[in-house]
Structures are given as structure tokens and as C-alpha cells.
């Protein structure tokens, strides 16, 4: 059942909010032991659904009434465990609701549970979790992708209607591609980060995942907007603007493709699928494909990680064992410790100019390149990942090989623009997402293009 149809049935009383939640809890009970997408189920979900049913009957229910929302475990929800999938915070219970959670509750969405992830959002595979790896529901022996592993897997496995993830360098789009669902990274500053335990404050933002673009648009309508608690937020959209705009037909647009994309693709089958999908979409929308050159895109990974390491090191100083859980250095996994130690070294005075500040300069160059590119094209299309997700448990000695998974997604975070992923097909029965990028705060247009691709290409 498509989401729009389900919402109508809930509002008309054909399906109760309580029944919807019961159905998901049943799926979780049957599937989660294998998929491992959910760390903790909300014990109050049924009671919350009953209260929503009362509001529906009185005609006072919000736009998310009765829908089950999964939440990545680095977003604060009052009364539920906020673990960041780490031993450091295993016993920490949220004391307040993040801005996005307040907005979801205000529109009568029901938090179904807290989702698995790479520990402290440090990873691209969903394997770096103190609670065990999240498996890919579409190909059970493969990684789900990360760091929002549970956010994508829970949607793909039918454990919730919608989910929240966070995206620092591809953490929503990477698992969305691997699990065959839709994922959106909003423009930086569109969604409040208050209540998010972030990996890198200047790069990361909260976004949405769903089985269809409609679901991502609906959730973005709820969570977007200026916040008094987050000075970075500076944009307020018209009510329901994302959902309203997605059905507008896309015609005669200029589609940018990056010349360097083929070189960055380890698996040429991926490039071939994305290339053919782009050409078919352009033909169906009578659009023009234009080659654009972004000479600094090859520096994205080298630019991203010094910034991430330093900001992560700074952000984790509060986890000293005195106020929040245990001391992080004594309880975290290998990848988290690598980033803490790396950030500490880069942060030392003698290295600042050599690494962190140089990375910030390179980031400005990448951002400027995208600004120039969008003067000539309306949307940019490129692959989401450069290679197929590896099999669970595969020993990869070089962390740079894992970091390379984000080669195509990191640039959007460095530039602060919006980006999203829709399934483009399958390679060896593994889902493969096509990635769209649009200028900052053109999120409505991004969703419109994604929805048109979804409908014209029958990708859902």
C-alpha cells in the first residue's frame, strides 16, 4: 500500500492508528532478530496510537497522524535510549525531545523506536555498532550501508512508515541506495540540528527516508524550518510546499553530469546503469544533458576527513564519563577511536594551518565550483556509491577503502546543498540508487525531480 493511500485510510477510519502500529510491531517481532535495524522499541507506542485515534475521530489530527516513525539513535527522544550505538551511551535515556521530534509529535506521528547505526555515525557500512551489524533486507548477506543503517533497513524491511537519519557525508544516501529506498539530505540549515548528537557540526544534518519520494517530502514538510535553538537554521518554507510541488511535471530542464564520475566509479556497471538511467530520464522529460567539470571533486574525501576528525574530536569532549555515560576513549570501537585520535593530532597548534585550515580552503573551492555549475544546469545527476556493498564480515584492512564509499556523496555536504537518492535498478540483484543534487534551499525542486524520476522510470 502506498503511503498516500494509507494516510487516507487512517483519516477515514478504515485503518486505525493503533492497528497500524500493531502491524509494525508484529513485523519488528518477526524480522528484527535477523535484520537488527532497531535497537529499542517505544513501549508507549500503542498508547500513543490510541490517543491519536481519538484526535482523528474529533477531526483534530495532524498530517502524520497514525504513521510510525523510526529514529536514528543519535537524535534525542525523551524517555528512549539515545545510545549512538555505542557502549559509551548504552544506558543513557533521553531527557528531552530534539526539535524534529517535537515537530513530529505535534503532527501526531508516532515514534516506533530507536534505530541501529554506525557508532557515533562513524562508518559507511552499518557494521560499526556496539549492538551488532545491520543487515541489508534486500540482500541479507550484504552490508546495509551507513551510518544511518537502521534508518534505511527499517523502511526497506517494512518496520516503519518513515524514518529519520542524519547525513554528514552520505550517511542517509549511502544506505538508501544499498537498501533500495528513497533518502533525502536537506540543504544545510533547512532542518534544526538541536537534539542531534552529530559527527561533524558544520556538515551534518537530519533528513528523511521512505519507500517513496512522497514520504520524504511529507516528513520534510514537518521537520523543516527555522528554530530558536539552532542559529544555523535560516529558512522557512511555505506550509506543505514540498508535498504540493512534487507532482509538478518536469520538462525541458538542464541536467548536469560530472565528467569525473566515470573515473571515480570502481564498478563500471554502476556508472553504466546511472548513465543509461540519466539518458532515459532526459529523453522522457525532453531535457538537455550537459557535461560539467568539477576539477576539485577528486579532493572531496581528502577535504572531508580532516574537517570531520577535528569537529568530532571537539564534539566528543563532553563524553568524559562524568555527565553522559562512560568515557568514550575507554568504551568506543576502533573507528571512533581512530577519528578521536586523528582529530586530536590535527587540532594541535602546530598542525592547524597544515591540515584543518587547508581543508576549509579546499571546501570553499568545492562549494564555489557547485555554485558555478548551477548557473548552467538545474540539477546534477551522478552515482551514489562507486562500488557495490561488500558482504557482511569482509575484513577490509585499509580504512581508506571504506571511506571511498562516500566519494560521490561527500561533495554535497561540503557545499551545503541538498541531495537525494531514488532506486535506479539492480546490479547482481543488489539495489542501486541514482543521486540528484540541487542548489541550496532548492529542496522543493530536488523532490520534484526525484518524484518525476520515480514515476516515469517506475523505480518504486
Secondary structure, 3 states (H helix, E strand, C coil): CCHHHHHHHHHCCCCCHHHHHHHHHHHHHHHHHHHCCEEEECCCHHHHHHHHHHHHHCCCCCCCCCCEEEEECCECCCCCECCCCCHHHCCCECCCCCHHHHHHHHCCCEEEEEECCCHHHCCCCCCCCCCCCCECCCCCCEECCCCCHHHHHHHHCCCCCEEEEEECCCCCHHHHHHHCCEEEECCCCCECCCCECCCCCCCCEEEEEECCHHHHHHHHHHHECCECCECCCCCCCCCCHHHHHCCCCCCCCEEEEECCHHHHCCCHHHHHHHHHHHHHHHHHCCCEEEEECCCCHHHHHHHHHHHHHHHHHHHHHHCECCCCCCEHHHHCCHHHHHHHHHHHHHHCHHHCCCCHHHHHHHHHHHHHHHHHHCCCCCEEEEECCCCCCCECCCCCCCHHHHHHHHCCCHHHHHHCCEEEEEEEEEECCEEEEEEEEECCCCHHHHHHHHHHHHHHCCCC
